[in-house]
Amino acid sequence: MTAAGALDGQVALITAAAGAGIGRATARTLALAGADVVITDLDAGRTAKVADALAEETGRKIVGRPLDVRDEAAITALVDEVLADRGRIDLLVNNAGTSEPAPLWETSTESWHRVLDVCLTGHFLLMRAVLPHMIERGSGCIVNIASIEAWTDVIPDNVVYQTAKSGVVGLTRATAAQVGRFGVRVNGVAPGLVPNPFLSRMIPADDLRRLHERAPLQHTITPEDIANAVLFLAGDSGRSITGETINVSSGAYMRA
Ligand SMILES: NC(=O)c1ccc[n+]([C@@H]2O[C@H](COP(=O)([O-])OP(=O)(O)OC[C@H]3O[C@@H](n4cnc5c(N)ncnc54)[C@H](O)[C@@H]3O)[C@@H](O)[C@H]2O)c1
């Protein structure tokens, strides 16, 4: 889905978009729909490279900036820079996430904070940084990437990640309730398993195949499937939707 023109003239900011997965696919989809996109990720060189590749492919203005979503000062500086340069941020996609599966009784306090900081506090910090601008303009849209692990135990011993992603669902709903009257919408997308090299290291190939086959639609979810849901929520198609978290999981959320 490109929905050409759906986001014409809009400026989007997305975190963790220089990987191989959902973030990059979402940046590409938003750009093909007409948005100029500021992509961010941990590594400056990789982020700049991906920005250049996406700009060439989509013909949009794509800026790449390094950003660790745990770094409050860097988030403020980046949002200020984008507003000074472009004058607006219409869409924020909070995509950064990480997990460190372990039984709860073997989870260190450091691991607990690392996973919550990236998966949940990062979403909070980015939203806090862009909301004053969106509220002042009386419009804006935020999409938070959660996971079906907010409601289900897909990957065993993933309790901190599951806690963080449940938090994303709650944060999304509560923030949406606060900012709706200012014309700002906040929604979430909860992906099922989207294969990538990191996931393949965590889950044996046979288990991964079984999990896909167990889902009612029995097919593999792609990063583009998630990106299309983000686009649906971000564009006018989502104008009456706020506070929701939509599962994109081939139906796996019912069975995992
Ligand atoms: N892949 C899946 O099966 C799956 C399933 C459900 C939810 N999700 C969620 O989707 C999102 C994207 O995951 P993905 O698997 O597509 O990977 P991805 O390739 O889109 O994103 C991973 C990126 O996150 C970046 N990152 C890690 N820590 C960061 C930090 N502190 N600050 C900024 N960036 C950081 C990495 O550099 C990497 O480029 C995550 O929130 C993840 O939890 C993924």
The ligand as an SDF file (V2000), in Angstrom:
LIG
                    3D

 44 48  0  0  0  0  0  0  0  0999 V2000
   10.0020   -8.0880   14.9900 N   0  0  0  0  0  0  0  0  0  0  0  0
    8.9750   -8.5200   15.7030 C   0  0  0  0  0  0  0  0  0  0  0  0
    8.5960   -9.7060   15.6550 O   0  0  0  0  0  0  0  0  0  0  0  0
    8.1970   -7.5810   16.5930 C   0  0  0  0  0  0  0  0  0  0  0  0
    7.0050   -8.0440   17.1640 C   0  0  0  0  0  0  0  0  0  0  0  0
    6.2690   -7.2030   17.9800 C   0  0  0  0  0  0  0  0  0  0  0  0
    6.7220   -5.9170   18.2250 C   0  0  0  0  0  0  0  0  0  0  0  0
    7.8840   -5.4900   17.6750 N   0  0  0  0  0  0  0  0  0  0  0  0
    8.3190   -4.1250   17.9730 C   0  0  0  0  0  0  0  0  0  0  0  0
    8.4920   -3.4340   16.7530 O   0  0  0  0  0  0  0  0  0  0  0  0
    9.5150   -2.4560   16.9090 C   0  0  0  0  0  0  0  0  0  0  0  0
   10.5410   -2.6190   15.8120 C   0  0  0  0  0  0  0  0  0  0  0  0
   11.1280   -3.8960   15.9000 O   0  0  0  0  0  0  0  0  0  0  0  0
   11.8480   -4.6510   14.6750 P   0  0  0  0  0  0  0  0  0  0  0  0
   12.0230   -6.0240   15.1820 O   0  0  0  0  0  0  0  0  0  0  0  0
   11.1420   -4.4630   13.4080 O   0  0  0  0  0  0  0  0  0  0  0  0
   13.2320   -3.9750   14.5410 O   0  0  0  0  0  0  0  0  0  0  0  0
   13.6500   -2.6590   13.7270 P   0  0  0  0  0  0  0  0  0  0  0  0
   14.6450   -3.0930   12.7570 O   0  0  0  0  0  0  0  0  0  0  0  0
   12.5140   -1.8600   13.2270 O   0  0  0  0  0  0  0  0  0  0  0  0
   14.2260   -1.8190   14.9490 O   0  0  0  0  0  0  0  0  0  0  0  0
   15.3010   -2.1920   15.6800 C   0  0  0  0  0  0  0  0  0  0  0  0
   16.0980   -0.9010   15.8130 C   0  0  0  0  0  0  0  0  0  0  0  0
   15.9600   -0.4140   17.1660 O   0  0  0  0  0  0  0  0  0  0  0  0
   17.1020    0.3350   17.4060 C   0  0  0  0  0  0  0  0  0  0  0  0
   17.2660    0.6340   18.8230 N   0  0  0  0  0  0  0  0  0  0  0  0
   17.5590   -0.2400   19.8190 C   0  0  0  0  0  0  0  0  0  0  0  0
   17.7120    0.4370   20.9860 N   0  0  0  0  0  0  0  0  0  0  0  0
   17.4980    1.7570   20.7120 C   0  0  0  0  0  0  0  0  0  0  0  0
   17.5280    2.9450   21.4890 C   0  0  0  0  0  0  0  0  0  0  0  0
   17.8490    2.9310   22.7980 N   0  0  0  0  0  0  0  0  0  0  0  0
   17.2590    4.1300   20.8860 N   0  0  0  0  0  0  0  0  0  0  0  0
   16.9790    4.1620   19.5690 C   0  0  0  0  0  0  0  0  0  0  0  0
   16.9510    3.0820   18.7750 N   0  0  0  0  0  0  0  0  0  0  0  0
   17.2110    1.8870   19.3380 C   0  0  0  0  0  0  0  0  0  0  0  0
   18.2060   -0.5450   16.8220 C   0  0  0  0  0  0  0  0  0  0  0  0
   19.3610    0.2070   16.5420 O   0  0  0  0  0  0  0  0  0  0  0  0
   17.5620   -1.1160   15.5530 C   0  0  0  0  0  0  0  0  0  0  0  0
   17.9400   -0.4030   14.3850 O   0  0  0  0  0  0  0  0  0  0  0  0
   10.0350   -2.6210   18.3310 C   0  0  0  0  0  0  0  0  0  0  0  0
    9.3660   -1.7260   19.2160 O   0  0  0  0  0  0  0  0  0  0  0  0
    9.6560   -4.0440   18.6670 C   0  0  0  0  0  0  0  0  0  0  0  0
    9.5270   -4.2480   20.0630 O   0  0  0  0  0  0  0  0  0  0  0  0
    8.6440   -6.2940   16.8620 C   0  0  0  0  0  0  0  0  0  0  0  0
  1  2  1  0
  2  3  2  0
  2  4  1  0
  4  5  1  0
  4 44  2  0
  5  6  2  0
  6  7  1  0
  7  8  2  0
  8  9  1  0
  8 44  1  0
  9 10  1  0
  9 42  1  0
 10 11  1  0
 11 12  1  0
 11 40  1  0
 12 13  1  0
 13 14  1  0
 14 15  2  0
 14 16  1  0
 14 17  1  0
 17 18  1  0
 18 19  2  0
 18 20  1  0
 18 21  1  0
 21 22  1  0
 22 23  1  0
 23 24  1  0
 23 38  1  0
 24 25  1  0
 25 26  1  0
 25 36  1  0
 26 27  1  0
 26 35  1  0
 27 28  2  0
 28 29  1  0
 29 30  1  0
 29 35  2  0
 30 31  1  0
 30 32  2  0
 32 33  1  0
 33 34  2  0
 34 35  1  0
 36 37  1  0
 36 38  1  0
 38 39  1  0
 40 41  1  0
 40 42  1  0
 42 43  1  0
M  CHG  2   8   1  16  -1
M  END
$$$$
